[in-house]
Amino acid sequence: MKPGENRNHPQPGSTITVEPIRDIKGIAAIKKQIEHNPMYTALFTLGINTNLRAGDLLGIKVGQVRGLRPMDELDLREEKTGNRRRISLNKSCIDAVRALLASRTYQNDDFLFLGQRGERLTVPSVNRLVKQWCSSAGISGNYGSHTLRKTWGYHQRVTFGVGLPELMTVFGHATQRQTLSYLCVQPDEVKNVYANEL
């Protein structure tokens, strides 16, 4: 890379793929560093425990989550596709949301994730936060706002063994190859095939 070039700004026609956080210890390190900030904790927790894009996370309003219990559904319309989605929120998500709601005064029409001046947090802000968290936790690689969603999918597949058909459905992918590539697991799985000895 030449001096002054920014690898996070691809040339026209090219793309840069952000990675999931593969290491559970890395996730724990990020949780530890943000544990005293209820908003960051809720954002990170919801991000890695759902398949929501950053824009959809930032579009959540307080009235949509106030009073929810573990495995209750969050009903929303996806920003990118316009499709309605129902996402079940696990106990970690609900605990993080409750802590955030207890940390300040919210009206039901307020966005859940507000910046320091009370405005809705933006996707570029989340991008910067994720990069900062990963860097501070010593996790090397290319990370951004999409890392949160990819981390959820990666660990559903690799850690919890969720099948590709289920993941294809939740991500709206047409092929298994697309899902594996999206989750950055295909090279690992193909490589592991060659490790099988006869």
C-alpha positions, 0 to 999 in steps of 0.5 A: 500500500502506498503512503496516504492510501486508505485500504478501507476505500476500495477502487471503483468496481472493487469491494472490501470484505469485512470479517466476522470476529471469529475468536470467542475470546475477542468477543469477550475482550470487547464486552469487557472494554465496553461494559461500563457503557450501556449503549455500546454494550446494547449495540454490540450485544444486539449486533452479534446476537441477531442477523440485523444490519447496522442500519436496522439496529439503529432504526429500532425505537424504544417502544419496539423493545420496552417490556420485551422478555427473552425470546419475545419478537422484535417486529421491524421493516428492513431498511435495505429490502423493505421486508418485514422481519420478526427477530427473537431476542435472546436473554443477552439482548433483553438484559442489554436493552433493559440496562440501556433503558435504565441508564437514561430517560427515553420516550417510546418514539426515541431511537434506542441508540442515540449519540452524545447530542441526542441524535440517532447514531449513524452507520459510519459511527458504528463502523468506527466504533467496531474498528476501534473495539476490535483494535483495542481488543488486539483483534487483527483484520478488517472490521466494520459495522457489518462485522456484527451481523457476520459474527452472529452468522459465523458463530451460528455455523461454526460454534453452534453448528446451525445448518446452511439451509437455516442460515440461507433463509435468515440472510436471504441468500440464494445459494449455500456458496453465497452464505459460506462466502458471506460468513468467511467460512468456506476456505476453512471448511474446504481446507478441513476436507484435505485434513481428513486422513484415510 
